[in-house]
Amino acid sequence: MSDSAPHSVPLQTARVLSERYGPAYRWLVTITGMMGVLSMVLAMTTVNVAVPDVMGAFGIGQDQAQWMSSAYMATMTAGMLINAWLTGVLGERRTFVGALLFFSVGALLGGMAPTEDALIFARALQGFSAGVAQPLVMATIFTVFPPERRGMAMGVFGLGVVFAPAIGPTLGGMMIEYFSWHYIFFISLPFCALAAVMGLMFMPTRPIPRQIPPFDWLGFALLCTALFGLMTGIADGQREGWNSDIIVVRLLIGVVAGVVFVLWELHTPRALLDVRIFANLEFSATALIAFIFGAGMMGSTYIMPVFVQTIIGFTPLLAGLMMMPAGIMLAFIFPLAGRLADAMPASTMIIGGLLLFSAGFALMAGADIDTTFWTLVGMTMVSRLGLGFINPSLNASSLKALPADKVRQGAGVANFMRQLGGAFGINLLVAFFEVRTRFHADALTATQDWGNATTQRLLIQVEQLMQRTGLPFQQQKAGAYEYLGSIVQAKAEMMAFSDTFIVIGVVALIALIPAAMLSRSQRRSRRLAWS
C-alpha cells in the first residue's frame, strides 16, 4: 500500500479521528489503551499465586515454575525494543490489535497447556505481545493530548496500570479457589476482546510504507541470545550442576552475546538501544537504580505469594487478598509521590523509598508459620510504600538528566532497564532460593543422627502413633523417617525464604550507592545553575 492509497486510509489518522469524535476522542483512545494494558498487567500478576498449583500439576520445582513469570518479563523486554519498528511499518491500529490477538492466543494456550514447556511458550508469547503494546499505548496517548494536559492523561493511565496488580493476585486466587489454575489465563480475555473492538474504532492508523524501514536484526538476535543464555543458565544451574558443561556453555554464550551486543550497538548507525546514553553519569545512576528497582519489585511480587502458600499454608485466594491492600495503597500514593517529587530533590525521594523497601523485607525475613495474616499485610505495605516513593522520582530523574534531543531514547532505555531487572530479579532470586534450600537441608540433615536426643524422641513418638493404626513394623520405620525428612525440608525452605528476603533488602541498600551518586550529581547541577 502506498501514500496514494484509497481515501479511507488517511481518514483513520489521529487528526481526522479527533475531528470526527471531538474532544472526547482523547479519552476514547486513553480508555482503549488502558483496557489493553490492563489485560496484560493482569496476566503478568495473576500467575504468581498459581505457582504452587502449577508445580504440583506438572511435578516441577521452583526453578522451572518461575519461567511463568521470568519468560514473560524477558520477552516483554525484547518486544519493547521492536515496538517502534513495528508501529512504523504497520501503524498504531494494526500493531495494537495484532498484539492483542497474539496475547489472547497465548492466554488460550496457557490455559490449555498440557506440559510445562507449552505453558512457558504461552507465557513468552504473551510477554512479547505486552512488550509491543505497552509503549505504543503510552506514545499514542502522549500524541493525542496537548502538552499542557499530557501529565494528567499519563496520571490517569498510570492509575489503571497500578490498579491491575492490586486486583490481579486476588482474581487469580479466586479462579484457583473456585475453578482451577487453568482459569487464571482466561481472566484477561474479555478485556482483550473489548480493547480490540475499541482499537479498531479509535486507534489511529497510517498507510503501510512503500519501503520497509531498516531494523537492527543482528542487535535484536544478539540481545535475545544473551537473555536466553544467561537466564536458562541461572535457572537450571542448581538442577544441572553449576560446574556442568551445559550450564557453563550457556552462561558463556550469554556473556559473550551481551558484550558483542554492546559493541555492535556502538558501531551500527541503526542502534536498537542507544548505549552511548550511559556516558551521562546522572542517567547511568538512574538506569542502575531502575534495574535494581525492577528486580526488587518483580522478584518480591513473585516470591511473596509462593512463601505464604508453601510455608504458612495460605490458600491462593488468601495469598491474593494479602497483596491487595498494598496495591490499593499504591494507587493513592502515586499521585502524592508525584507532587512530592516536584517539591523535593528526586534523590531524596529515591533514597527514602529504598530504605522503606529494605525495611519491609527486613521484617519479612522474620516471618514464619506463626505470622498472622494482618502482620504480613503490614509488612507488604511497608515495602510497597517504598516502591510508591521511588517510581515517580526515578522516571523524572532519568529524563531530566538528558538534553531534549535524547529524552525519547532515554525513556526507552530506562524502561528497558526496569524490565530487564524484573526478568533477572525473578530468575536470580529463585536460583538463590534453590541454592539456600539445598544448603540448609544438608546442614539440618547432618544433625539428624542417633546422638540427637530430640530426633530419637520424635521418631519413637511417630512410630508409636503409626503402631496404633496397625501398620507393620517396617512401614512404621519408613513412615517415621519420611515424616522426619518432610520436617527437615520444610524447615530448610523456611530458612531459605528468610535468606531470600534478606537478599532483597540488601539489594535495595546496594541501590543507595547509585542513589548517592545521583544526589551528588544533582547538587552539582543545581550549584552550576545558581552560579
Order of alpha helices (4+ residues) and beta strands (2+ residues): alpha-alpha-alpha-alpha-alpha-alpha-alpha-alpha-alpha-alpha-alpha-alpha-alpha-alpha-alpha-alpha-alpha-alpha
